[in-house]
């Protein structure tokens, strides 16, 4: 088989993938075909299927490929800085799109877009990431930031840093979220300690904590739905009342 014949077949395959996507979106696509299509956006006349399959093998899942750094993508045979552009671009575009969907919305009453956003930005990451979503007085999203990364022991989440970010955004309330890479969404003792500590700290500066969500492959856990945010707020009020009574004696 000549090089020209292989090129023509590759172009025909690429054309069929594009037409399939235009006709019906990604329905029926294998993960490697989606990656292949992204690689082909900036790869002239080259069969991208082998590289797409190698990327899946290297990073285990489709999400893993999208989360990979440029230098790690480029370590895979047939992938370079130029043709990795499609993968990097689609992730960046998705990040911006989902952020725009929650911006200035009341995510306390309408949580579907919020969960889509959280699942996308932290749901499949290999390390734990702790997110703060800062709200105005009408519970509309002002900003969202990853505040801490790594193993989230209660001692590694600093209320002072959270308060600084909240005040900078002029937030009236905050929603917290973090992921469990294991997929198990059950809150740990440390998760309870972190949440209580942040509820107390932010109450002291007049900022409400509405929610703390744990997300993972098994779904999500809501501290608010389980009544734990209300419980921590009540405990704060009781302690505050006791202090005020002692001061006034």
Backbone bond lengths (Angstrom), bond angles and torsions (degrees), N, CA, C in turn:
res aa  C-N    CA-C-N  psi(-1)  N-CA   C-N-CA  omega(-1)  CA-C   N-CA-C  phi
1 X - - - 1.469 - - 1.530 109.72 -
2 X 1.312 116.90 128.65 1.456 120.38 -178.15 1.518 110.57 -78.21
3 X 1.346 114.22 162.74 1.470 119.97 178.63 1.518 110.40 -61.78
4 X 1.346 115.65 -37.98 1.472 119.79 -179.63 1.524 111.08 -64.10
5 X 1.366 116.20 -38.87 1.465 120.14 178.91 1.529 110.93 -64.45
6 X 1.361 116.05 -44.09 1.478 120.17 178.62 1.517 110.56 -62.17
7 X 1.353 116.91 -39.82 1.469 121.43 179.86 1.523 110.47 -63.63
8 X 1.365 115.38 -45.08 1.459 119.04 -179.07 1.528 111.30 -63.37
9 X 1.357 116.55 -40.73 1.466 119.79 177.76 1.526 111.08 -64.55
10 X 1.353 115.45 -41.00 1.458 119.50 177.88 1.513 112.31 -62.21
11 X 1.335 116.30 -41.31 1.462 120.27 178.31 1.522 110.46 -64.51
12 X 1.362 115.86 -39.25 1.460 119.34 179.14 1.521 111.81 -64.99
13 X 1.327 116.84 -41.78 1.466 121.30 178.11 1.524 110.14 -63.41
14 X 1.319 116.33 -44.59 1.470 121.24 179.86 1.530 110.57 -61.70
15 X 1.321 115.89 -41.86 1.465 120.47 179.09 1.522 110.69 -62.70
16 X 1.360 116.29 -41.62 1.460 119.66 179.36 1.529 111.60 -63.55
17 X 1.347 117.09 -39.45 1.462 120.45 177.31 1.527 111.03 -61.73
18 X 1.324 116.14 -44.36 1.465 120.16 -179.25 1.521 111.25 -64.34
19 X 1.326 116.45 -43.34 1.462 120.02 -179.42 1.528 110.62 -67.01
20 X 1.323 116.78 -37.40 1.467 121.13 176.83 1.524 110.57 -61.41
21 X 1.339 116.62 -42.11 1.466 120.30 179.25 1.524 110.77 -66.87
22 X 1.327 117.70 -45.28 1.466 121.55 -179.01 1.520 110.71 -61.10
23 X 1.343 116.28 -36.75 1.464 120.42 -177.38 1.527 112.85 -74.67
24 X 1.332 116.90 -38.11 1.472 117.90 -172.91 1.505 116.19 -141.53
25 X 1.339 118.45 17.11 1.461 119.98 -178.03 1.520 110.39 69.19
26 X 1.317 116.88 -150.23 1.464 121.36 -175.89 1.532 113.43 -90.70
27 X 1.333 116.98 2.65 1.466 120.24 178.20 1.530 109.18 -59.01
28 X 1.314 116.03 128.69 1.458 120.60 178.90 1.517 114.94 87.87
29 X 1.322 117.33 -5.53 1.463 120.90 178.07 1.529 110.16 -81.40
30 X 1.329 116.83 137.51 1.454 121.11 166.76 1.530 108.09 -76.06
31 X 1.340 116.15 157.69 1.469 119.36 179.15 1.534 111.50 -57.80
32 X 1.329 116.73 -41.10 1.467 118.61 -178.02 1.530 110.99 -65.35
33 X 1.350 117.39 -29.85 1.470 120.45 178.70 1.526 111.12 -70.44
34 X 1.341 116.95 -35.69 1.463 120.04 176.23 1.531 109.58 -64.25
35 X 1.334 116.03 -45.94 1.466 120.63 178.99 1.523 110.31 -63.89
36 X 1.311 116.37 -40.94 1.466 121.38 177.69 1.530 110.31 -58.54
37 X 1.317 116.19 -44.33 1.461 120.99 179.37 1.523 111.24 -62.43
38 X 1.330 116.78 -41.26 1.467 120.79 178.77 1.526 111.21 -65.66
39 X 1.331 117.06 -41.59 1.466 120.53 178.16 1.530 111.32 -64.02
40 X 1.320 116.06 -36.49 1.465 120.07 -175.50 1.519 113.14 -70.89
41 X 1.348 117.20 -16.37 1.462 119.65 -179.03 1.518 112.42 -59.49
42 X 1.322 116.09 -30.19 1.465 119.56 -177.66 1.533 111.26 -129.93
43 X 1.334 115.67 29.87 1.466 120.95 179.94 1.533 108.90 -128.87
44 X 1.315 118.72 100.55 1.467 120.17 -179.00 1.524 112.34 -74.45
45 X 1.342 115.41 130.59 1.473 123.07 167.51 1.528 114.15 52.38
46 X 1.313 116.49 45.54 1.456 119.48 177.61 1.517 109.39 -140.36
47 X 1.333 116.20 138.51 1.460 121.19 177.90 1.525 108.96 -72.21
48 X 1.341 116.42 115.91 1.467 121.09 -176.17 1.529 113.20 -96.16
49 X 1.346 116.32 -3.52 1.457 118.83 -176.93 1.534 112.64 -60.53
50 X 1.357 119.98 -46.48 1.468 119.25 179.83 1.528 112.94 -58.77
51 X 1.336 116.36 -41.81 1.468 119.82 179.64 1.518 111.22 -66.46
52 X 1.339 116.67 -37.98 1.470 120.50 179.03 1.526 110.52 -62.46
53 X 1.329 116.84 -42.72 1.468 120.44 179.66 1.529 111.17 -68.47
54 X 1.346 116.37 -36.12 1.467 119.39 177.02 1.530 111.37 -65.96
55 X 1.322 116.89 -36.95 1.469 120.56 177.87 1.527 110.62 -62.88
56 X 1.327 116.63 -43.63 1.468 119.76 178.18 1.520 111.46 -64.34
57 X 1.316 116.09 -38.84 1.464 119.85 178.29 1.523 110.86 -65.09
58 X 1.331 116.13 -40.27 1.480 121.44 -177.19 1.530 111.71 -71.54
59 X 1.335 117.62 -41.90 1.470 120.94 -173.19 1.536 113.35 -105.94
60 X 1.336 117.28 5.80 1.466 125.04 168.92 1.527 114.71 76.54
61 X 1.344 117.69 -45.04 1.460 120.92 -175.44 1.525 109.93 -135.71
62 X 1.334 115.21 165.04 1.466 121.08 175.46 1.523 110.34 -59.50
63 X 1.350 115.32 -43.49 1.462 119.54 178.96 1.523 111.11 -62.13
64 X 1.337 115.71 -37.68 1.461 120.30 179.06 1.518 112.14 -61.56
65 X 1.329 116.58 -38.11 1.469 120.43 177.80 1.527 110.33 -64.87
66 X 1.331 116.54 -45.23 1.465 120.04 -178.93 1.529 112.06 -65.84
67 X 1.340 116.96 -30.75 1.461 120.52 -178.42 1.536 112.47 -83.51
68 X 1.326 117.56 -11.10 1.466 120.49 -174.22 1.529 112.38 -66.93
69 X 1.318 115.37 148.33 1.460 121.37 176.98 1.525 110.03 -79.70
70 X 1.335 115.81 158.93 1.459 121.37 -176.99 1.520 111.76 -55.09
71 X 1.341 116.79 -47.71 1.468 120.11 -176.25 1.528 111.57 -64.38
72 X 1.351 116.76 -31.31 1.467 119.59 178.50 1.533 110.95 -74.96
73 X 1.320 117.45 -38.28 1.462 120.80 175.16 1.528 110.57 -59.58
74 X 1.324 115.44 -42.24 1.466 120.88 -175.16 1.532 112.93 -70.60
75 X 1.308 117.83 -12.50 1.466 120.39 176.88 1.529 112.07 -78.07
76 X 1.321 116.62 -12.41 1.460 121.35 179.57 1.525 109.31 -85.34
77 X 1.311 115.92 134.93 1.462 121.33 -177.15 1.533 111.31 -57.08
78 X 1.328 115.54 130.24 1.458 121.12 177.69 1.512 114.09 87.80
79 X 1.338 117.25 -1.03 1.466 120.93 179.50 1.527 108.85 -114.14
80 X 1.322 115.94 129.22 1.457 121.03 178.39 1.514 110.69 -130.33
81 X 1.302 116.73 -177.09 1.466 121.08 -177.52 1.528 111.21 -63.17
82 X 1.325 116.13 -33.85 1.464 119.33 -176.61 1.522 111.78 -72.75
83 X 1.340 117.36 -52.04 1.465 117.67 -174.86 1.528 113.34 -83.31
84 X 1.336 117.69 -4.79 1.470 119.49 172.01 1.529 111.17 -80.80
85 X 1.328 116.41 -6.02 1.466 121.06 -177.50 1.523 112.03 -55.13
86 X 1.334 117.32 -43.21 1.460 119.95 -177.88 1.514 112.55 -59.35
87 X 1.346 116.57 -41.31 1.472 120.84 179.71 1.523 110.56 -66.57
88 X 1.325 116.08 -46.71 1.462 120.39 -179.01 1.523 111.50 -65.39
89 X 1.327 115.71 -38.73 1.463 120.39 -177.12 1.520 111.48 -68.43
90 X 1.342 116.88 -43.55 1.467 119.15 -176.19 1.530 110.66 -64.83
91 X 1.337 117.17 -36.16 1.466 120.08 177.44 1.527 110.61 -66.42
92 X 1.336 116.79 -43.93 1.464 120.70 -179.64 1.523 111.26 -65.08
93 X 1.332 116.91 -39.91 1.462 121.26 178.82 1.528 110.42 -65.33
94 X 1.340 116.59 -42.89 1.465 120.29 178.56 1.526 111.08 -62.57
95 X 1.340 116.53 -41.53 1.473 120.48 177.30 1.523 110.72 -57.70
96 X 1.320 115.87 -47.86 1.469 119.64 -177.06 1.533 110.75 -67.70
97 X 1.314 117.06 -40.24 1.459 121.25 -178.80 1.528 111.23 -62.58
98 X 1.331 116.84 -48.31 1.459 120.01 -177.45 1.523 111.67 -69.82
99 X 1.334 116.95 -32.53 1.465 119.94 174.41 1.521 110.08 -64.32
100 X 1.332 116.45 -42.07 1.465 120.82 179.71 1.527 111.25 -64.18
101 X 1.337 116.73 -33.36 1.469 119.95 -178.85 1.524 112.33 -66.35
102 X 1.321 118.27 -30.58 1.466 119.24 -178.80 1.527 112.41 -95.53
103 X 1.336 117.49 -15.02 1.464 120.14 -174.99 1.524 110.37 -63.91
104 X 1.317 117.02 129.63 1.462 125.33 177.69 1.534 113.54 66.16
105 X 1.339 117.09 18.19 1.456 120.79 173.45 1.520 110.11 -100.98
106 X 1.347 115.75 153.89 1.458 121.14 172.61 1.530 107.32 -82.11
107 X 1.334 115.84 93.43 1.464 119.56 -175.05 1.521 112.61 -82.21
108 X 1.319 117.80 -6.85 1.469 120.27 175.52 1.529 109.31 -72.64
109 X 1.334 116.92 -42.12 1.462 121.16 179.37 1.523 112.22 -85.32
110 X 1.319 117.49 -30.24 1.457 122.05 -176.82 1.523 108.87 -122.45
111 X 1.328 115.39 89.86 1.458 119.54 -168.37 1.535 114.46 -94.83
112 X 1.337 118.58 -5.62 1.468 120.26 -174.88 1.527 111.77 -61.70
113 X 1.343 116.89 -47.39 1.465 120.49 178.91 1.523 110.75 -63.87
114 X 1.326 116.56 -36.11 1.466 120.35 178.58 1.519 110.77 -62.22
115 X 1.335 117.57 -44.86 1.457 120.27 -179.08 1.524 111.34 -67.07
116 X 1.335 117.69 -37.72 1.468 120.56 174.72 1.517 110.31 -59.29
117 X 1.329 114.98 -43.54 1.467 120.57 -179.59 1.528 111.30 -63.71
118 X 1.325 116.87 -47.57 1.468 120.67 -177.95 1.527 111.62 -65.30
119 X 1.323 116.83 -42.44 1.463 119.56 178.66 1.525 111.03 -61.28
120 X 1.321 115.55 -35.65 1.466 118.89 -178.68 1.523 112.00 -72.96
121 X 1.346 117.22 -46.71 1.472 117.98 -171.65 1.524 113.44 -82.46
122 X 1.344 118.03 -26.90 1.467 117.94 -178.69 1.523 114.05 -133.53
123 X 1.337 118.02 -11.36 1.456 120.46 -170.04 1.516 115.24 -60.28
124 X 1.348 116.97 -30.19 1.463 119.81 -174.19 1.527 112.87 -118.16
125 X 1.303 116.84 15.01 1.461 118.94 -179.26 1.532 110.82 -73.75
126 X 1.338 114.71 150.46 1.468 120.42 -176.93 1.523 112.33 -78.90
127 X 1.343 117.34 -19.13 1.467 121.79 176.51 1.521 109.03 -115.98
128 X 1.330 115.59 159.58 1.460 119.46 176.30 1.521 110.11 -72.73
129 X 1.333 115.24 138.62 1.465 122.44 175.47 1.522 108.31 -131.77
130 X 1.321 115.72 136.39 1.459 122.40 -176.76 1.528 108.33 -111.36
131 X 1.329 116.09 119.95 1.463 122.32 -172.87 1.520 110.61 -109.76
132 X 1.325 116.24 140.37 1.454 122.00 170.67 1.517 109.14 -113.53
133 X 1.332 116.48 128.40 1.469 121.69 176.29 1.521 106.22 -114.17
134 X 1.320 115.87 116.43 1.459 122.06 -170.27 1.528 110.39 -98.97
135 X 1.340 115.75 130.54 1.465 122.45 -171.73 1.522 111.30 -118.00
136 X 1.344 115.38 153.10 1.461 119.67 173.12 1.527 109.36 -87.71
137 X 1.330 117.28 -172.00 1.468 121.50 -175.01 1.531 112.61 -67.10
138 X 1.344 117.04 -17.88 1.463 121.54 177.88 1.533 111.59 -101.33
139 X 1.322 115.34 16.17 1.472 122.81 178.90 1.527 113.23 63.01
140 X 1.326 116.51 27.26 1.461 120.49 174.67 1.528 108.71 -91.66
141 X 1.323 115.80 142.99 1.463 120.92 -174.79 1.522 110.68 -72.20
142 X 1.334 115.35 124.59 1.448 122.20 175.15 1.525 111.47 -93.38
143 X 1.335 116.05 -40.44 1.458 120.87 -176.94 1.516 109.23 -165.92
144 X 1.317 115.10 162.48 1.462 122.21 175.93 1.511 108.41 -139.06
145 X 1.335 116.40 136.19 1.464 120.60 -179.17 1.523 110.55 -142.36
146 X 1.342 116.18 144.68 1.461 120.53 166.82 1.526 106.56 -81.41
147 X 1.316 116.07 114.43 1.465 121.69 -172.20 1.527 112.94 -90.54
148 X 1.340 115.92 -36.99 1.467 120.09 -178.16 1.525 109.11 -143.18
149 X 1.319 116.14 149.60 1.465 121.53 177.81 1.524 109.23 -135.53
150 X 1.333 115.26 155.19 1.457 120.21 179.86 1.504 110.90 107.33
151 X 1.317 116.68 -163.79 1.459 121.49 178.16 1.519 109.14 -72.18
152 X 1.322 116.68 119.78 1.461 120.49 -170.94 1.523 111.60 -95.09
153 X 1.316 116.16 78.65 1.462 120.53 168.31 1.522 107.54 -77.19
154 X 1.331 115.18 156.79 1.465 118.33 -177.15 1.520 111.38 -59.87
155 X 1.330 116.88 -26.59 1.468 120.14 -179.10 1.523 112.72 -78.45
156 X 1.357 117.84 -10.42 1.462 120.13 -176.79 1.516 113.23 -98.70
157 X 1.331 117.66 -2.01 1.458 121.99 176.11 1.522 107.46 -108.42
158 X 1.315 115.85 116.20 1.463 120.79 -170.92 1.530 111.01 -101.64
159 X 1.342 117.90 111.85 1.463 120.38 179.40 1.527 113.06 -55.52
160 X 1.332 117.55 -36.20 1.465 119.78 -179.96 1.520 111.22 -58.50
161 X 1.357 116.83 -42.67 1.465 120.81 179.26 1.526 110.59 -65.17
162 X 1.326 116.20 -40.55 1.463 120.18 179.23 1.526 110.44 -63.40
163 X 1.325 116.46 -43.67 1.470 120.71 179.15 1.521 110.86 -61.35
164 X 1.325 117.29 -41.43 1.469 121.09 178.86 1.529 110.47 -59.30
165 X 1.330 116.43 -45.60 1.469 120.14 179.17 1.529 110.90 -64.52
166 X 1.338 116.97 -43.33 1.461 120.90 -178.61 1.520 111.41 -62.77
167 X 1.325 116.91 -43.05 1.467 120.55 179.53 1.523 111.22 -68.07
168 X 1.330 116.72 -36.22 1.461 120.13 178.98 1.525 111.12 -62.79
169 X 1.345 115.55 -35.14 1.466 119.23 179.21 1.527 112.03 -89.10
170 X 1.338 116.88 1.51 1.476 122.42 -177.93 1.537 110.57 54.90
171 X 1.320 115.17 44.25 1.466 121.27 -176.70 1.524 111.57 -78.72
172 X 1.334 114.51 143.47 1.461 120.73 172.98 1.527 110.61 -97.20
173 X 1.315 116.15 -20.49 1.464 120.96 -178.53 1.529 109.18 -154.85
174 X 1.337 115.35 165.26 1.465 120.94 -177.15 1.528 109.73 -139.77
175 X 1.319 115.27 144.89 1.463 122.64 166.91 1.520 106.93 -115.68
176 X 1.316 116.43 131.29 1.464 120.70 176.50 1.524 109.78 -106.88
177 X 1.317 115.44 153.58 1.464 120.54 175.35 1.515 108.65 -154.59
178 X 1.319 115.37 147.61 1.465 119.34 170.27 1.520 109.23 -149.72
179 X 1.304 116.35 162.48 1.460 121.88 -176.68 1.519 111.16 -104.83
180 X 1.317 115.09 154.00 1.456 122.86 170.12 1.528 107.50 -113.10
181 X 1.333 118.23 104.73 1.472 120.34 -178.25 1.522 113.83 -57.11
182 X 1.322 118.00 -25.82 1.464 121.02 179.47 1.523 111.83 -68.02
183 X 1.332 116.58 -19.19 1.461 121.03 -175.74 1.510 113.14 95.43
184 X 1.334 117.66 -25.52 1.465 122.79 179.41 1.525 108.98 -71.81
185 X 1.322 116.71 118.84 1.465 120.48 -174.70 1.525 112.77 -94.31
186 X 1.309 117.85 5.30 1.465 120.09 178.75 1.529 109.87 -65.43
187 X 1.337 118.02 132.04 1.471 120.13 -179.42 1.526 111.28 -71.93
188 X 1.312 115.75 137.99 1.460 121.42 176.57 1.527 109.76 -84.47
189 X 1.318 115.86 171.57 1.470 120.47 173.86 1.518 109.99 -58.14
190 X 1.334 116.26 -39.99 1.461 120.99 178.69 1.523 111.23 -63.69
191 X 1.332 117.90 -38.25 1.474 121.37 177.99 1.527 110.44 -61.77
192 X 1.333 116.80 -41.98 1.473 120.37 176.95 1.531 110.40 -63.24
193 X 1.328 116.49 -43.11 1.468 120.29 -178.50 1.529 111.36 -64.85
194 X 1.333 116.12 -43.49 1.463 120.56 178.85 1.519 110.38 -59.44
195 X 1.327 115.86 -47.37 1.469 120.36 -176.44 1.524 111.15 -62.84
196 X 1.329 116.39 -47.34 1.462 120.38 -179.69 1.529 110.92 -62.31
197 X 1.314 116.29 -42.90 1.464 120.78 -179.43 1.532 111.03 -61.47
198 X 1.328 116.55 -41.49 1.466 120.31 -178.63 1.530 111.34 -72.70
199 X 1.337 117.28 -37.91 1.468 119.97 176.64 1.524 110.14 -59.93
200 X 1.330 116.98 -45.72 1.460 121.49 179.65 1.530 110.88 -63.81
201 X 1.331 116.71 -48.33 1.461 120.62 -175.54 1.522 111.49 -62.87
202 X 1.323 117.22 -44.82 1.465 120.02 -177.29 1.520 111.76 -73.58
203 X 1.336 117.35 -32.09 1.466 119.42 173.66 1.523 111.15 -58.73
204 X 1.311 116.35 -35.40 1.469 120.39 -178.75 1.528 113.18 -65.61
205 X 1.334 117.12 -20.91 1.472 119.77 178.05 1.524 110.79 -112.76
206 X 1.326 116.53 16.75 1.459 120.30 173.49 1.517 115.41 76.96
207 X 1.334 117.58 24.51 1.466 121.49 179.29 1.524 108.69 -116.06
208 X 1.330 116.26 128.08 1.457 121.22 -177.23 1.526 111.47 -85.38
209 X 1.326 116.08 143.68 1.465 121.59 168.67 1.524 106.89 -101.26
210 X 1.326 116.49 115.65 1.463 120.31 -178.60 1.525 113.19 -87.01
211 X 1.325 116.14 -29.79 1.454 117.99 -169.94 1.531 110.92 -163.89
212 X 1.316 115.15 153.18 1.460 123.06 165.99 1.529 106.18 -136.40
213 X 1.322 116.16 118.30 1.459 122.44 -176.38 1.525 109.84 -110.99
214 X 1.320 115.88 133.60 1.469 121.48 171.12 1.518 106.89 -106.21
215 X 1.322 116.91 125.62 1.453 120.58 -179.02 1.523 110.47 -117.43
216 X 1.323 115.70 148.42 1.462 122.09 179.39 1.512 109.48 -168.22
217 X 1.311 117.37 -178.43 1.465 120.95 -175.96 1.529 112.39 -65.57
218 X 1.346 117.50 -18.22 1.467 120.96 179.24 1.530 113.05 -89.33
219 X 1.350 117.39 2.68 1.452 120.52 -179.49 1.514 111.50 122.58
220 X 1.340 116.54 -134.80 1.459 118.65 178.31 1.526 110.06 -149.47
221 X 1.330 114.72 156.67 1.462 122.64 176.31 1.522 107.56 -118.65
222 X 1.324 116.81 131.87 1.459 122.47 -179.36 1.524 110.47 -112.47
223 X 1.329 116.69 117.60 1.461 120.86 175.53 1.524 110.73 -63.97
224 X 1.327 117.51 -34.58 1.461 120.63 -178.77 1.528 110.73 -69.15
225 X 1.346 116.93 -44.70 1.461 120.28 -179.19 1.520 112.28 -62.67
226 X 1.334 115.79 -30.93 1.471 120.20 179.50 1.529 112.08 -84.30
227 X 1.327 116.86 2.42 1.457 120.83 177.65 1.521 114.37 79.11
228 X 1.323 118.18 9.16 1.462 120.60 -174.87 1.530 112.78 -78.04
229 X 1.342 117.12 -33.39 1.468 119.33 177.20 1.530 109.40 -64.54
230 X 1.329 116.45 -44.59 1.476 120.52 177.41 1.528 110.85 -61.14
231 X 1.330 115.90 -40.34 1.471 120.91 179.77 1.529 110.18 -61.75
232 X 1.330 117.40 -46.06 1.465 120.46 -179.18 1.525 111.17 -66.77
233 X 1.336 116.94 -37.17 1.466 119.89 176.99 1.529 110.79 -64.47
234 X 1.317 117.33 -39.75 1.475 121.06 178.77 1.526 110.61 -64.97
235 X 1.333 116.25 -41.30 1.461 120.15 178.57 1.530 110.51 -63.49
236 X 1.322 116.24 -39.52 1.471 119.80 178.21 1.525 110.24 -62.79
237 X 1.334 116.70 -44.59 1.463 120.87 -178.66 1.528 111.09 -63.85
238 X 1.328 117.10 -39.99 1.460 120.95 178.75 1.522 111.12 -62.78
239 X 1.319 116.66 -45.75 1.466 120.76 179.45 1.519 109.83 -64.76
240 X 1.333 116.22 -41.33 1.464 120.36 -179.99 1.526 110.81 -63.69
241 X 1.333 116.76 -40.56 1.469 120.75 178.78 1.528 110.46 -64.63
242 X 1.335 116.98 -40.71 1.459 121.12 178.81 1.527 111.37 -62.19
243 X 1.313 116.15 -41.27 1.472 120.82 178.97 1.516 110.10 -64.89
244 X 1.353 116.78 -43.25 1.462 120.38 -179.64 1.527 111.16 -65.20
245 X 1.342 115.86 -37.17 1.474 119.43 178.74 1.537 110.32 -65.29
246 X 1.302 117.06 -40.66 1.470 121.56 179.43 1.525 111.29 -65.90
247 X 1.335 115.40 -38.61 1.474 119.82 179.18 1.511 111.18 -66.34
248 X 1.335 116.24 -36.23 1.470 120.97 -175.01 1.535 112.76 -85.44
249 X 1.320 117.88 -8.30 1.466 119.41 -179.98 1.539 111.63 -69.81
